[in-house]
Each structure stands twice: as C-alpha cells, then as structure tokens.
Amino acid sequence: MQTLAHIKLGINKKVYFASDFHLGIPNAEKSLEREKKIVKWLNDIEHDAAHIFLVGDIFDFWFEYKTVVPRGYTRLLGKIATLADKGINIHYFTGNHDMWTFGYLEKELGVNLYRNPVEVTINQHSFFVGHGDGLGPGDNGYKFIKKVFASPVSQWLFARLHPNFGIALADFWSRRSRLANGPVDEVFLGEDKEWLVIYCREVLQKKHYNFFIFGHRHLLLDIPLQSNSRYINLGDWFKEPHVAVYDGQTLQLKKCKD
C-alpha cells in the first residue's frame, strides 16, 4: 500500500476518477468512437481539474516492447501528455488488462503510475483507490494468473515474441475472456457476495476511509459501508460513461456528457 502526499485543493479545483475505457475493443471503429468521447471529457474538465485518477484497464491490452508500443490511441495519449505538461496531476493505475507497462507512460506522458492500491487524503477526506482486481476473497484462479503475468520471467518470454504475433495473441485471449466473463461482470451479486464490498469492510476493521474507489467490476455502484464511508465502483465506458468527481467537500458519480 502506497501513501500519497496530502492533497489540498485550490479554490474551484476538483479531482476526477475514471476507469475501464478498454480501448482497442470490440473493433477499431468502436474503440476510436470511445476514445473521442474520453478526449472530449478531458477537454471539458481541463479548466478545473487538479488531479485525474485513471483507475485501470485504460487499454484492453498494453505491452511495451523495448522500442515498440501498441499502435493507436494517439488522441488520448497526446491529451494526457498535454494535461500533464500544464501541471495537472495524472495518476495512472495498471489494471488486469494493461499491467505490462515499463516506463513509457511515465517518461513520455508524465503520469504517476501505480501497480497497487494507494491511500491519499484530499482536503479532509481519506481515499482508498485501486483498480480492484485480485482483492478480496475467492477468484483464486485469476490471482494465480496475475502472479504469472506479473512475473519478470513471463514478461521477458513474451517480449521475445514478434509484436505482430504477440499483440495479436494477447488480443485473441482478451476477447475470449470477455466473451466468457462479460455477462458475469454485469450482474450485481448482492452486498454480501460482492468481493470488493467484502474487502472494503475487512479493511475498515483496521483503518477508516471515507471513500473506496475501484474499477474492474464494470458496474456502476455507490454503496454505504458504515457511517461516513462509501464504496464507489466507476463502471465502464461501453454504455453510459460515468466518472466520480470530488469538489473538496463531496464526492458524486456523474454521467459524462455526449
């Protein structure tokens, strides 16, 4: 768990949270359409954003070879770099689909990159922020696979593949996983069975946070956990994109304008 420096917002400044863009699927046309919506949202918030948290699975697949990065996403990457150059803090979390980043995003775009959840106090409120994959009980199969994918040996072996073959192979497995798990991702299991809700309540037994903010689940959720503590899941950008907005006093889920 990494602790970020205390953030004190200036007058009329805000913090934004978004996740699960999954750029690259289901095809180039739909991905580009979604990318343009994301860039429009970033344009709309540029005037008052002090910090932007991109909470994982921004890309449906991302792997940085030593001298090659995945093709596309020029509009989003350029916009993020522009925002960072203007002094807006971009906090980028790796997800289960885009964990294989090795310095390009930090060096070229100027983002702050995190591979694990972080805690941060913003004004008077405490936040626990992460993508959400691998947290809580169960899902042991995925937790094992995540360890394999995070292994330097696995990453070295994959890097030996030609990008044309390696990226095509990864895209195939990503689409296959989505076909198998997509319907499950869109079903709310109930507070007593949602593993991120269970995880948040376990954390609260040791330390209090005002807001737990996750992605990964592909459901838009706002669940009270106990007095003055909420679990927020940011949903995804496939149907009705939403973001969480903190204005220094309150946190709200808001639908993005078309």
C-alpha positions as CSV (number, residue, x, y, z in Angstrom):
1,M,0.0,0.0,0.0
2,Q,1.5,3.3,-1.1
3,T,0.5,6.5,0.7
4,L,0.4,9.7,-1.4
5,A,1.1,13.1,-0.1
6,H,-1.8,15.0,1.3
7,I,-3.6,16.9,-1.5
8,K,-5.1,20.3,-0.7
9,L,-7.4,21.5,-3.4
10,G,-7.3,25.1,-4.5
11,I,-10.4,27.2,-4.9
12,N,-12.8,25.8,-7.5
13,K,-10.5,22.9,-8.3
14,K,-11.6,19.2,-8.4
15,V,-10.4,15.7,-8.5
16,Y,-11.8,13.3,-11.2
17,F,-11.8,9.5,-11.2
18,A,-12.5,7.2,-14.2
19,S,-11.7,3.7,-15.3
20,D,-12.2,0.8,-17.7
21,F,-12.0,2.5,-21.0
22,H,-10.8,-0.8,-22.6
23,L,-9.6,0.9,-25.7
24,G,-8.9,-1.5,-28.5
25,I,-12.2,-3.5,-28.4
26,P,-14.5,-4.6,-29.8
27,N,-13.0,-3.2,-33.0
28,A,-11.0,-0.2,-34.3
29,E,-14.1,1.8,-35.2
30,K,-15.9,1.5,-31.8
31,S,-12.7,2.0,-29.9
32,L,-12.0,5.2,-31.8
33,E,-15.5,6.4,-31.1
34,R,-15.0,5.7,-27.4
35,E,-11.6,7.4,-27.4
36,K,-13.0,10.6,-28.8
37,K,-15.6,10.7,-26.0
38,I,-12.8,10.3,-23.5
39,V,-10.8,13.1,-25.0
40,K,-13.9,15.3,-25.1
41,W,-14.4,14.6,-21.4
42,L,-10.8,15.5,-20.7
43,N,-11.2,18.8,-22.7
44,D,-14.4,19.6,-20.6
45,I,-12.7,19.2,-17.3
46,E,-9.3,20.7,-18.1
47,H,-10.3,24.1,-16.7
48,D,-10.9,22.8,-13.1
49,A,-9.1,19.5,-12.8
50,A,-6.3,19.5,-10.3
51,H,-5.8,15.7,-10.2
52,I,-7.2,13.0,-12.5
53,F,-7.1,9.3,-11.4
54,L,-7.3,6.8,-14.3
55,V,-8.1,3.7,-12.3
56,G,-7.0,0.8,-14.6
57,D,-7.9,-1.0,-17.8
58,I,-7.5,2.1,-19.9
59,F,-6.4,-0.2,-22.7
60,D,-7.8,-3.6,-23.3
61,F,-4.2,-4.7,-23.9
62,W,-1.0,-2.9,-23.5
63,F,2.6,-4.3,-23.7
64,E,5.7,-2.2,-24.1
65,Y,8.5,-3.8,-26.0
66,K,11.9,-2.1,-25.6
67,T,11.4,0.0,-28.8
68,V,7.7,-0.7,-29.7
69,V,4.4,0.2,-28.1
70,P,0.9,-0.8,-29.3
71,R,-0.4,1.1,-32.3
72,G,-3.1,3.7,-31.9
73,Y,-4.6,5.7,-29.1
74,T,-2.8,8.8,-30.3
75,R,-5.6,11.2,-29.4
76,L,-5.8,10.0,-25.8
77,L,-2.0,9.7,-25.2
78,G,-1.4,13.2,-26.7
79,K,-4.2,14.7,-24.5
80,I,-2.8,13.1,-21.3
81,A,0.7,14.5,-22.1
82,T,-0.8,17.9,-22.7
83,L,-2.6,17.9,-19.4
84,A,0.5,16.7,-17.5
85,D,2.5,19.5,-19.2
86,K,0.0,22.0,-17.9
87,G,0.6,20.9,-14.4
88,I,-2.5,18.7,-13.9
89,N,-1.5,15.6,-11.9
90,I,-2.4,12.4,-13.8
91,H,-2.5,9.2,-11.6
92,Y,-2.4,6.1,-13.8
93,F,-3.2,2.7,-12.3
94,T,-2.4,-0.5,-14.1
95,G,-5.3,-2.9,-14.4
96,N,-5.5,-6.6,-15.2
97,H,-5.6,-5.8,-19.0
98,D,-2.8,-3.2,-19.2
99,M,-0.3,-4.2,-16.5
100,W,2.7,-4.6,-18.9
101,T,4.0,-1.1,-18.9
102,F,7.7,-0.5,-18.2
103,G,8.3,3.3,-18.2
104,Y,6.9,4.6,-21.5
105,L,3.8,6.2,-19.9
106,E,5.7,7.9,-17.1
107,K,8.5,9.2,-19.3
108,E,6.6,10.2,-22.4
109,L,3.3,11.3,-20.9
110,G,4.4,12.4,-17.4
111,V,1.9,10.3,-15.5
112,N,2.3,9.0,-11.9
113,L,2.0,5.2,-12.3
114,Y,0.8,2.7,-9.6
115,R,0.6,-1.1,-9.7
116,N,-1.2,-1.4,-6.4
117,P,-3.9,0.5,-4.5
118,V,-2.9,3.8,-2.8
119,E,-4.3,5.8,0.1
120,V,-4.5,9.5,-0.1
121,T,-6.1,12.3,2.0
122,I,-7.7,15.0,-0.1
123,N,-8.7,18.0,1.9
124,Q,-10.4,16.5,5.0
125,H,-11.4,13.1,3.4
126,S,-9.4,9.9,3.1
127,F,-9.5,7.8,-0.1
128,F,-8.5,4.2,-0.9
129,V,-8.0,3.9,-4.6
130,G,-7.1,1.0,-6.9
131,H,-8.3,-1.0,-9.9
132,G,-9.7,-3.7,-7.7
133,D,-8.5,-6.9,-9.4
134,G,-7.3,-9.6,-7.1
135,L,-8.7,-8.0,-3.9
136,G,-11.0,-9.7,-1.5
137,P,-11.9,-13.4,-1.1
138,G,-12.2,-16.0,-3.9
139,D,-11.1,-15.7,-7.6
140,N,-8.0,-17.8,-6.8
141,G,-7.6,-18.8,-10.4
142,Y,-7.2,-15.2,-11.5
143,K,-4.9,-14.4,-8.6
144,F,-2.6,-17.2,-9.7
145,I,-2.7,-16.0,-13.4
146,K,-2.0,-12.4,-12.2
147,K,1.2,-13.6,-10.5
148,V,2.3,-15.4,-13.6
149,F,1.6,-12.3,-15.8
150,A,3.5,-10.1,-13.3
151,S,6.5,-12.4,-13.3
152,P,9.6,-10.9,-14.9
153,V,10.3,-14.3,-16.5
154,S,6.8,-14.3,-18.2
155,Q,7.3,-10.7,-19.3
156,W,10.8,-11.5,-20.7
157,L,9.5,-14.5,-22.6
158,F,6.6,-12.6,-24.1
159,A,8.9,-9.8,-25.2
160,R,10.8,-12.4,-27.3
161,L,7.7,-12.7,-29.5
162,H,7.4,-10.5,-32.5
163,P,5.0,-7.7,-31.8
164,N,2.7,-8.7,-34.7
165,F,2.3,-12.1,-33.2
166,G,2.5,-11.2,-29.5
167,I,-0.1,-8.4,-29.6
168,A,-2.4,-10.5,-31.9
169,L,-2.2,-13.4,-29.5
170,A,-3.0,-11.1,-26.5
171,D,-5.9,-9.6,-28.3
172,F,-7.3,-13.0,-29.0
173,W,-7.2,-14.1,-25.4
174,S,-8.6,-10.8,-24.2
175,R,-11.6,-11.1,-26.5
176,R,-12.1,-14.7,-25.5
177,S,-12.0,-13.8,-21.8
178,R,-14.6,-11.0,-22.4
179,L,-16.9,-13.4,-24.2
180,A,-16.7,-15.8,-21.3
181,N,-16.9,-13.3,-18.4
182,G,-18.8,-10.4,-19.9
183,P,-22.3,-11.4,-18.7
184,V,-20.9,-12.2,-15.2
185,D,-19.3,-8.8,-15.0
186,E,-22.6,-7.0,-15.5
187,V,-24.5,-8.9,-12.7
188,F,-24.7,-7.4,-9.2
189,L,-24.2,-10.3,-6.7
190,G,-25.6,-8.5,-3.6
191,E,-23.6,-6.7,-0.9
192,D,-22.9,-9.9,1.0
193,K,-21.3,-11.6,-2.1
194,E,-19.7,-8.7,-3.9
195,W,-16.0,-9.4,-3.1
196,L,-14.9,-5.8,-3.3
197,V,-17.6,-4.9,-0.7
198,I,-16.4,-7.7,1.5
199,Y,-12.8,-6.5,1.0
200,C,-13.7,-2.9,2.0
201,R,-15.4,-4.0,5.1
202,E,-12.4,-6.0,6.1
203,V,-10.1,-3.0,5.6
204,L,-12.5,-0.8,7.7
205,Q,-11.9,-3.1,10.6
206,K,-8.3,-2.0,10.7
207,K,-8.5,1.6,9.3
208,H,-11.2,4.0,8.3
209,Y,-11.5,5.5,4.9
210,N,-14.2,7.9,3.7
211,F,-14.2,6.6,0.1
212,F,-13.1,3.3,-1.5
213,I,-12.9,3.9,-5.3
214,F,-12.4,0.9,-7.7
215,G,-13.0,0.0,-11.3
216,H,-12.7,-3.6,-12.7
217,R,-16.2,-4.7,-11.8
218,H,-17.9,-3.0,-14.8
219,L,-20.8,-2.0,-12.6
220,L,-21.7,1.5,-11.5
221,L,-22.0,1.2,-7.7
222,D,-22.3,3.6,-4.8
223,I,-22.7,1.5,-1.6
224,P,-22.7,2.9,2.0
225,L,-20.3,0.7,4.1
226,Q,-20.7,2.4,7.5
227,S,-21.0,5.8,8.9
228,N,-19.2,8.3,6.7
229,S,-17.7,5.6,4.4
230,R,-18.7,4.6,0.9
231,Y,-17.6,2.1,-1.8
232,I,-17.7,3.5,-5.3
233,N,-17.3,1.5,-8.4
234,L,-16.8,3.5,-11.6
235,G,-18.4,1.2,-14.1
236,D,-17.0,1.2,-17.7
237,W,-17.3,3.4,-20.8
238,F,-19.2,1.0,-23.1
239,K,-22.8,2.2,-22.4
240,E,-23.3,5.2,-20.2
241,P,-19.9,6.5,-19.1
242,H,-19.7,7.9,-15.6
243,V,-16.9,9.5,-13.5
244,A,-16.5,10.3,-9.9
245,V,-16.0,14.0,-9.0
246,Y,-14.7,15.3,-5.7
247,D,-15.0,19.1,-5.2
248,G,-13.2,19.3,-1.9
249,Q,-16.3,18.6,0.1
250,T,-18.5,16.0,-1.6
251,L,-18.0,13.1,-4.0
252,Q,-20.5,12.4,-6.7
253,L,-20.9,10.0,-9.6
254,K,-21.8,11.9,-12.7
255,K,-22.7,10.9,-16.2
256,C,-20.4,12.2,-18.9
257,K,-22.0,14.5,-21.5
258,D,-22.2,13.3,-25.1
